[in-house]
Structures are given as C-alpha cells and as structure tokens.
Amino acid sequence: AQGQGRYEDGYFRPALWGPQSYNALAGLAKVDTLAAFLKANMPYTSGGMLSVQEAWDLATFIDAQERPSGGSSGEPSK
C-alpha cells in the first residue's frame, strides 16, 4: 500500500520506492524508461491498457519517491 513491496514467503511484489527498491542509478529510475515499461505491462496480465498520459503520470510519481542512491554509501536519495 505504501510502495514498499510485499514479501510473503519470499519475493512476491517488488518495492517501488524505499530502501528495498531499485536504486537511483537503475534504468527504471529514468521516467521515460519506466513510463514505457508501465505502458507495456500494466495492469498486470493486461499490459497496454494504460494511456500514454497515465503511464507518464505513474512513472513521474513513482520515480519522485525516495530510493537507494546506488552509490557506495548506501544512503537513500532524496
């Protein structure tokens, strides 16, 4: 519910932000890359149902959240 993912009996749904999410240097940390991924794959099992604007809105919101920096310090980016 808060973008932290779900881990029941192991990996279930990945975190979208926070300390367990992809880091700020990952490909999905680029809004255009994430928007394209969301457009093609969301909703789950029914990819392609989002409009281009919906995909960009979601990507912009998700990538604006705090996540690991990807550097050696392990500090979250802001």
C-alpha positions in Angstrom: 0.0 0.0 0.0 2.9 2.4 0.6 5.1 1.3 -2.3 7.3 -0.9 -0.1 6.5 -4.2 -1.9 5.2 -7.4 -0.5 7.3 -10.3 0.7 5.2 -13.2 1.8 7.2 -16.5 2.0 9.9 -14.8 -0.2 9.7 -12.3 -3.0 6.1 -11.6 -4.1 5.9 -7.9 -5.3 8.9 -5.7 -5.6 9.2 -2.4 -3.7 8.6 0.7 -5.9 10.4 3.0 -3.5 12.1 2.9 -0.2 15.2 1.0 0.9 14.4 -2.3 -0.8 13.5 -0.7 -4.2 15.6 -0.3 -7.3 18.3 2.3 -6.8 18.6 5.8 -8.3 21.1 4.6 -11.0 18.8 1.8 -12.3 17.2 2.0 -15.7 13.7 2.3 -14.3 14.8 5.4 -12.4 14.5 7.2 -15.7 10.9 8.4 -16.1 10.8 7.7 -19.9 12.0 4.1 -19.4 9.6 3.5 -16.5 6.7 5.0 -18.4 7.4 2.7 -21.4 7.6 -0.3 -19.1 4.3 0.6 -17.4 2.5 1.3 -20.7 3.5 -2.1 -22.0 3.0 -4.1 -18.8 0.3 -2.6 -16.7 -2.1 -3.6 -15.3 -0.5 -6.9 -14.5 -1.6 -9.6 -17.1 -3.3 -6.9 -19.2 -0.5 -4.8 -20.4 -1.2 -1.9 -22.8 -4.4 -0.7 -21.1 -2.9 2.5 -19.7 -2.9 5.6 -21.8 0.4 7.3 -22.6 -0.5 10.0 -20.1 -1.4 7.6 -17.4 1.9 5.7 -17.8 3.8 9.0 -17.6 1.9 10.2 -14.6 2.6 6.9 -12.7 6.2 6.9 -13.7 6.7 10.5 -12.6 5.1 9.8 -9.2 7.0 6.5 -8.6 10.4 8.0 -9.6 9.9 11.0 -7.4 9.9 8.8 -4.3 12.9 8.1 -2.1 15.1 5.2 -3.1 18.6 3.9 -2.6 21.2 6.2 -4.2 23.1 3.4 -6.0 26.4 4.8 -4.8 28.8 3.1 -2.4 27.3 5.0 0.6 24.0 3.1 0.5 22.3 6.3 1.6 18.8 6.9 0.1 18.5 9.6 -2.5 16.1 12.5 -1.7 
